[in-house]
Amino acid sequence: MPVVIAIDAGTTGVRAIAFDHGGSSVTSAYREFTQHFPRPGWVEHDAVEIWECVQAVLATVVADLADRDEQVVALGITDQRETAVVWDRRTGAPLHRAIVWQDRRTAERCDELRAAGHLPLVRATTGLGLDAYFSASKLEWLFTEGGVEPGPEVAFGTVDSWLLWNLTGGTAAAGAIHATDVSNASRTLLFDIRSRTWSPELCHLFGVPMHVLPEVRPSSGRFGVTADSVGGIGAGVPVSGIAGDQQAALFGQACFEPGMTKNTYGTGSFVLMNVGERCPEPVDGLLTTIAWTIPDPSAPGEVVTHYAYEGAIFATGSAVQWLRDGLGIIDQASEVGPLAASIADSEGVVVVPAFTGLGSPWWDPYARGAVLGITRGTGRAHLARAVVEAMAFQTRDVVDAMSRASGHTVRALRADGGASAMDLLLQIQADQLGVPVARPVVQETTALGAAYLAGLAEGFWSSCEEIAANWVLELEVAPAADRAAADATYDRWLRAVTRAGGWAVD
């Protein structure tokens, strides 16, 4: 049976999953890698270790497939997006540890650029904000303070580019491919999302010579083929799909029509809405990003690009971890759902989990966590329910902002990620949004999206319609609460957010 393998290079580990034609997982393997914290606020990865982990999980999956007599027809890659890697084209060796998307060492530099009036240019060109989250200021730091000389032998890429380079040879002499896709390029702060080309003006602003940048290609299309003895997979397997993790999840959730929206509930949460083929104007509080570029089914040889609004929520699953590790009111994260469901109402208790500020649509780095409405009768269950409710409230913040900006009414929310297993959360979410919330059978939607993009390029799947037919519902939760009551609890949340905002400002 033919399969497509997706390589999902996340922030803490790498997973390889083989998917069959029905979009079901056949076999998988996972390996964690080391997190390096050289200074407070700095986060780094060893790019060589990431590549070694990729080879290891590929070898495990390929060996299992061989035992089943199953053939690999393509590879797809999805990754942690903004993380910056630089390496030597001649040797393939990294020139510095990768600087991770979480890293804040360039926050002051971004503040300087904002104060100098560069934000309007950045917003208009990239759809993003001036923040250390994105790749450009990390790359500037590597060239100015990190000891990397940006000569002709230097290559930069996000993690997808680094993996593609190694999968296709590992050195320039071996014919390695230095490329990325539009979704990852759109997260660098160096890419014009309308022309879909690198921006000379932004490269000049950040001091990045354009020769270090990868070629930008569609998300679905053959990037290259594997070199000899890569993770046991053998030579000649097409690498034909690449997308950033959240865009890949949107594709894996089959959100192909404008207005279709998904939320991935993880440590934080990422809400993405497909807004169609026209790049919208920037909207305060939201990011505009390229979702994907795929072959145009109506025009052979042409491509079609879809854009997305994105809302980044900083703390959802991490708030559950706080209940477990910080307060000790649960022993396992899985206990939060039953504990929260043990009472019918939080009785006025609101938790604003702004541990590192608030993300979309507030973008308040100085907000801090708050617990409001406590009485003498408040107990463990009230705090647990308030944390679950905060996940739903924050998602409503973002979805409401997206609907206003796009003009698209969200008719349903597709949910994935660890916390989506909590039926109570889905019910509260449906009540808050006033629309059904749907959880699919296949939860590994990020990897599945990368597999779909690769398989689409190689004809394993013929069209987005065929892919959409693979989407199978596990649970759909309809709104059940009184609308006025749901809005009243949301208004209380908004009052709490106001009190938490700007707390860390002197």
C-alpha positions in Angstrom: 0.0 0.0 0.0 1.5 3.4 -0.9 1.9 6.0 1.8 3.1 9.6 2.3 5.4 10.4 5.2 5.2 13.7 7.0 8.1 15.1 9.0 6.7 17.3 11.8 9.6 19.3 13.3 8.2 20.9 16.4 9.6 23.0 19.1 10.5 20.2 21.5 10.7 17.2 19.2 10.4 15.6 15.8 7.7 13.2 14.7 7.4 11.2 11.5 4.0 9.8 10.5 3.0 7.7 7.5 -0.5 8.4 6.1 -2.5 6.2 3.8 -4.8 7.4 1.0 -7.7 7.8 3.4 -5.6 10.1 5.6 -5.2 7.7 8.4 -2.0 7.2 10.3 -0.3 3.9 9.5 2.8 4.2 11.7 4.7 6.9 13.5 7.8 7.7 15.6 8.8 10.6 17.9 12.0 11.8 19.4 12.7 14.8 21.6 15.7 17.1 21.3 17.5 19.4 23.7 16.3 22.9 24.7 19.2 25.3 25.3 18.7 28.4 27.5 22.1 30.3 27.5 20.6 33.4 29.1 17.3 34.5 30.4 14.9 35.0 27.5 17.2 33.2 25.1 16.1 29.9 23.5 18.3 27.9 21.1 18.3 24.5 19.4 21.2 22.4 18.0 20.3 22.1 14.3 22.5 19.0 13.9 20.6 17.3 16.7 17.3 18.1 15.0 18.6 16.5 11.8 19.8 13.5 13.7 16.3 13.1 15.3 14.7 13.4 11.9 17.0 10.6 10.6 16.1 8.4 13.6 12.3 8.8 13.4 12.5 8.3 9.6 14.5 5.1 10.1 11.9 3.7 12.6 9.0 4.5 10.3 10.6 3.2 7.2 11.6 0.0 8.9 8.0 -0.5 10.0 6.7 0.2 6.5 9.1 -2.3 5.0 7.8 -5.0 7.3 4.3 -4.2 6.0 5.5 -4.0 2.4 4.3 -0.5 2.0 5.9 2.0 -0.4 6.7 5.7 0.3 5.6 7.8 -2.6 6.5 11.3 -1.1 7.7 13.2 1.9 6.2 16.4 3.4 7.7 18.7 5.9 6.1 21.0 8.5 8.0 23.0 11.1 8.0 25.4 13.9 8.2 28.4 11.5 10.1 31.4 12.7 13.2 29.7 14.1 16.4 30.8 12.3 19.2 28.5 11.2 22.4 29.5 9.4 24.9 27.1 7.8 27.9 26.8 5.5 26.9 25.7 2.0 30.2 24.0 1.5 30.3 21.8 4.5 26.6 21.8 5.6 27.7 22.6 9.1 25.6 25.1 11.2 27.4 28.4 11.9 25.5 29.0 15.2 22.8 27.3 17.2 19.4 27.9 15.8 17.6 30.8 17.4 14.1 29.6 18.3 10.8 31.5 17.7 10.4 31.9 21.5 13.7 33.7 21.9 13.4 37.4 23.0 17.0 38.6 22.7 16.1 41.0 19.9 13.0 42.6 21.6 14.8 45.9 22.3 16.0 46.0 18.7 12.4 45.6 17.5 11.4 48.4 19.9 14.0 50.6 18.3 12.8 49.9 14.8 9.2 50.6 15.9 10.2 53.9 17.5 12.0 54.9 14.3 8.8 54.6 12.4 9.3 51.4 10.5 6.2 49.5 11.6 3.9 50.8 8.8 6.3 49.5 6.2 6.6 46.1 7.9 2.9 45.8 8.4 2.0 46.7 4.9 4.6 44.4 3.3 4.5 41.4 5.5 1.2 41.5 7.3 3.1 41.0 10.6 4.3 43.2 13.5 7.7 44.2 14.6 8.4 41.5 17.1 11.3 39.3 18.2 9.0 36.4 17.5 9.8 36.6 13.7 13.1 35.6 12.0 14.5 38.8 10.6 15.8 40.4 13.8 17.3 37.0 14.8 19.2 36.8 11.5 20.3 40.4 12.0 21.6 39.5 15.5 23.5 36.5 14.1 25.3 38.8 11.6 26.0 41.7 14.0 26.5 40.0 17.4 26.5 36.2 16.8 29.8 36.0 15.0 28.4 34.9 11.6 30.0 36.6 8.6 27.3 36.7 5.8 29.7 35.7 3.0 28.6 33.9 -0.2 28.9 30.5 1.4 26.3 31.3 4.1 22.8 30.0 3.9 19.8 30.9 6.0 16.6 29.1 6.5 13.8 28.2 8.8 13.8 24.6 10.0 12.0 23.3 6.9 14.9 24.7 4.7 17.5 23.1 6.9 15.8 19.7 6.7 15.2 20.0 2.9 18.9 20.8 2.5 20.0 17.7 4.4 17.4 15.4 2.8 18.6 16.4 -0.7 22.4 16.0 -0.1 23.6 18.2 2.7 26.2 20.2 0.8 26.3 22.4 -2.3 28.6 19.9 -4.0 26.1 17.1 -3.5 23.4 19.2 -5.1 21.4 20.1 -1.9 18.4 22.2 -2.4 18.2 25.6 -0.6 14.5 26.5 -0.7 11.4 27.1 1.4 7.7 27.5 0.8 5.6 30.7 0.8 4.0 30.0 4.2 7.4 29.8 6.0 8.8 32.7 4.1 5.8 34.8 5.1 6.9 34.4 8.8 10.4 35.8 8.4 9.5 39.6 8.3 11.5 39.8 5.1 8.9 38.6 2.6 6.4 40.6 0.6 3.2 38.6 0.9 1.5 40.3 -2.1 4.2 39.9 -4.7 5.4 36.7 -3.0 9.0 37.7 -3.3 11.8 38.7 -0.8 11.6 42.4 -0.1 14.9 44.3 -0.9 13.7 47.1 1.3 13.2 44.9 4.4 16.4 43.0 3.8 18.2 46.4 3.8 16.4 47.4 7.0 17.6 44.3 8.8 21.0 44.2 7.1 20.3 40.8 5.5 22.1 40.2 2.1 19.6 38.5 -0.2 22.1 35.9 -1.3 21.7 34.1 2.0 18.0 33.6 1.5 16.4 30.4 0.2 14.4 30.2 -3.1 10.7 30.5 -2.3 8.4 27.9 -4.0 4.8 26.8 -3.7 3.8 24.7 -0.7 2.8 21.8 -2.9 5.3 20.9 -5.6 8.5 18.8 -6.0 11.3 20.5 -4.1 13.8 17.7 -4.8 14.4 14.1 -4.1 16.2 12.3 -1.2 19.9 11.6 -1.4 21.4 8.2 -0.6 20.9 6.6 2.8 18.8 9.4 4.4 17.1 7.8 7.4 16.9 4.5 5.7 14.5 5.8 3.1 16.8 5.5 0.2 17.5 7.7 -2.7 14.9 9.3 -5.1 11.9 9.8 -2.9 10.2 13.1 -3.8 10.1 15.9 -1.1 7.0 17.6 -2.4 5.2 19.5 0.3 6.3 22.1 2.9 4.3 24.4 5.1 4.6 26.1 8.5 2.9 24.2 11.3 -0.2 26.3 11.7 -0.8 26.6 8.0 -0.3 22.9 7.6 -2.9 22.3 10.3 -5.4 24.6 8.4 -4.8 22.5 5.3 -5.0 19.2 7.3 -8.4 20.4 8.7 -9.5 20.8 5.0 -10.3 24.5 5.6 -10.3 25.2 1.9 -13.1 27.8 1.6 -12.9 31.4 2.8 -14.3 31.8 6.3 -13.4 28.2 7.3 -11.6 28.4 10.7 -9.6 26.1 12.9 -8.1 26.3 16.4 -5.2 24.3 17.6 -5.3 24.0 21.4 -1.7 23.4 22.5 0.5 25.1 25.0 -0.9 28.2 23.5 -3.5 28.3 20.8 -3.4 29.3 17.2 -6.6 30.3 15.4 -6.4 30.6 11.6 -9.1 31.6 9.2 -8.9 31.1 5.4 -9.7 34.5 3.9 -9.3 33.5 0.2 -7.1 34.4 -2.7 -7.0 38.2 -2.2 -4.4 39.5 0.4 -6.4 41.5 2.9 -5.3 44.8 4.4 -3.5 44.5 7.8 -5.7 44.5 10.8 -4.7 45.6 14.3 -4.5 42.7 16.7 -4.3 40.0 14.0 -1.5 38.7 11.7 -2.0 38.3 8.0 -0.1 35.4 6.5 0.1 33.2 3.4 -1.8 30.0 4.1 -0.4 28.1 1.1 0.2 28.1 -2.6 -0.9 25.0 -4.5 -1.4 24.0 -8.2 -4.4 25.6 -9.8 -6.9 22.9 -10.7 -8.5 25.1 -13.4 -5.2 26.2 -15.1 -2.5 23.5 -15.5 0.9 24.9 -14.8 -0.5 27.8 -12.7 -0.8 28.1 -9.0 -3.3 29.6 -6.5 -2.5 31.3 -3.2 -4.7 31.4 -0.2 -4.2 33.9 2.6 -5.2 33.6 6.3 -5.8 35.7 9.3 -4.0 34.3 12.4 -4.5 34.9 16.0 -1.9 33.7 18.5 -3.0 33.0 22.0 -0.1 32.6 24.4 -1.5 30.5 27.2 -4.1 27.8 27.1 -2.5 24.4 27.8 0.2 26.2 29.8 -2.5 27.4 32.2 -3.4 23.8 32.9 0.3 23.1 33.5 0.2 26.0 36.0 -2.7 24.4 37.8 -0.7 21.2 38.0 2.9 22.4 38.6 2.4 25.8 40.1 -0.6 25.3 42.4 -0.7 21.5 42.7 -4.4 21.3 42.5 -4.2 18.5 39.9 -1.7 15.7 39.5 -2.2 15.1 35.7 -3.2 17.6 33.0 -6.0 15.1 32.0 -7.7 15.7 35.4 -8.6 19.3 34.6 -11.6 18.4 32.5 -13.4 16.2 35.0 -12.6 18.6 37.9 -13.9 21.6 35.9 -17.0 19.6 35.0 -17.7 18.7 38.6 -19.4 22.1 39.0 -21.9 23.8 36.7 -20.5 27.3 37.0 -17.3 29.1 38.0 -19.5 31.3 40.3 -17.9 34.5 39.1 -14.2 33.4 39.2 -12.2 34.5 36.2 -8.6 33.5 35.4 -6.7 35.7 32.9 -3.7 33.5 32.0 -1.5 36.4 30.8 1.7 34.8 32.2 3.8 36.3 29.4 1.4 39.0 28.3 -1.6 38.7 26.1 -1.5 37.8 22.4 -4.2 38.4 19.8 -6.1 40.5 19.5 -4.8 42.5 22.5 -1.0 42.3 21.9 -0.2 43.6 25.4 3.2 42.4 26.5 2.8 44.1 29.9 -0.4 42.2 30.9 0.0 39.7 33.6 -2.0 36.8 35.0 -4.9 37.6 37.2 -7.5 35.6 39.3 -10.6 37.6 40.0 -13.9 37.0 41.7 -12.6 34.8 44.5 -14.8 34.3 47.6 -14.4 32.2 50.7 -16.3 29.4 48.9 -13.9 29.3 46.0 -12.2 25.9 45.6 -10.1 23.8 43.2 -13.0 23.1 40.9 -13.7 26.8 40.4 -10.1 27.6 39.4 -10.1 24.6 37.0 -13.3 25.6 35.4 -12.2 29.2 35.1 -9.0 28.1 33.3 -11.0 26.0 30.8 -13.4 28.9 30.3 -10.4 31.2 29.6 -9.4 29.0 26.7 -12.8 29.5 25.2 -12.9 33.3 26.0 -9.5 33.9 24.4 -10.6 32.0 21.3 -13.8 34.1 21.1 -11.6 37.3 21.3 -9.8 36.2 18.2 -12.7 34.8 16.2 -14.8 37.9 16.8 -11.9 40.1 15.6 -11.4 37.9 12.5 -15.1 38.0 11.6 -15.2 41.8 11.9 -12.0 42.1 9.8 -12.8 39.6 7.1 -16.6 40.0 6.7 -16.8 36.2 6.9 -19.2 34.8 9.6 -17.7 31.7 11.2 -20.2 28.9 10.7 -18.2 26.3 12.6 -14.9 26.0 14.3 -12.7 22.9 13.6 -10.7 22.0 16.7 -7.5 20.0 17.2 -4.6 19.8 19.6 -4.3 18.2 23.0 -7.0 20.2 24.9 -9.6 19.5 22.1 -10.0 16.0 23.7 -11.9 17.8 26.5 -15.6 17.7 25.7 -16.4 20.4 28.3 -14.0 22.8 26.5 -15.7 22.2 23.2 -19.1 22.8 24.8 -18.1 26.1 26.4 -16.4 27.1 23.1 -19.6 26.4 21.1 -21.7 28.3 23.6 -19.4 31.3 23.4 -19.1 31.4 19.6 -22.8 30.4 19.0 -21.7 27.9 16.4 -20.8 24.2 16.4 -17.3 23.1 17.3 -16.1 20.0 15.4 -13.3 17.6 16.4 -12.0 15.3 13.6 -11.0 11.7 14.1 -7.4 12.4 13.0 -5.9 14.8 15.5 -2.4 15.0 14.0 -3.7 17.7 11.6 -0.3 19.5 11.3 1.5 16.4 10.0 -1.5 15.4 7.9 -1.5 18.8 6.2 2.1 18.4 5.2 1.4 14.9 3.9 -1.6 16.2 1.9 0.5 19.0 0.3 3.2 16.4 -0.7 0.7 13.8 -2.0 -1.2 16.4 -3.9 1.9 17.4 -5.8 2.6 13.8 -6.7 -0.9 12.8 -7.7 -1.4 10.6 -4.7 -4.5 12.8 -4.0 -6.1 14.3 -7.1 -7.7 17.4 -5.6 -8.6 19.4 -2.5 -12.1 17.9 -2.9 -10.7 14.4 -2.5 -8.8 15.5 0.5 -11.8 17.2 2.0 -13.7 13.9 1.7 -11.1 12.3 4.0 -12.1 14.7 6.8 -14.1 12.5 9.3 -16.0 13.9 12.2 -15.5 12.4 15.6 -17.6 14.8 17.7 -19.6 17.9 16.9 -20.8 20.0 19.8 -23.7 22.5 19.2 -24.4 25.6 21.3 -26.6 24.8 24.2 -26.4 27.8 26.6 -28.7 30.8 26.6 -27.2 33.5 24.4 -27.7 36.2 26.9 -26.1 34.2 29.6 -23.1 33.3 27.4 -22.6 37.0 26.5 -22.8 38.0 30.2 -20.0 35.6 31.2 -17.9 36.9 28.2 -18.5 40.5 29.3 -17.2 39.6 32.7 -14.1 38.1 31.0 -13.5 41.4 29.1 -13.7 43.3 32.4 -11.1 41.0 33.8 -8.8 41.5 30.8 -9.0 45.2 31.3 -7.8 44.8 34.9 -4.9 42.5 33.9 -3.8 44.8 31.0 -0.6 46.8 31.4 0.1 45.4 34.8 3.9 45.2 34.4 4.3 48.8 33.4 6.1 50.9 36.0 
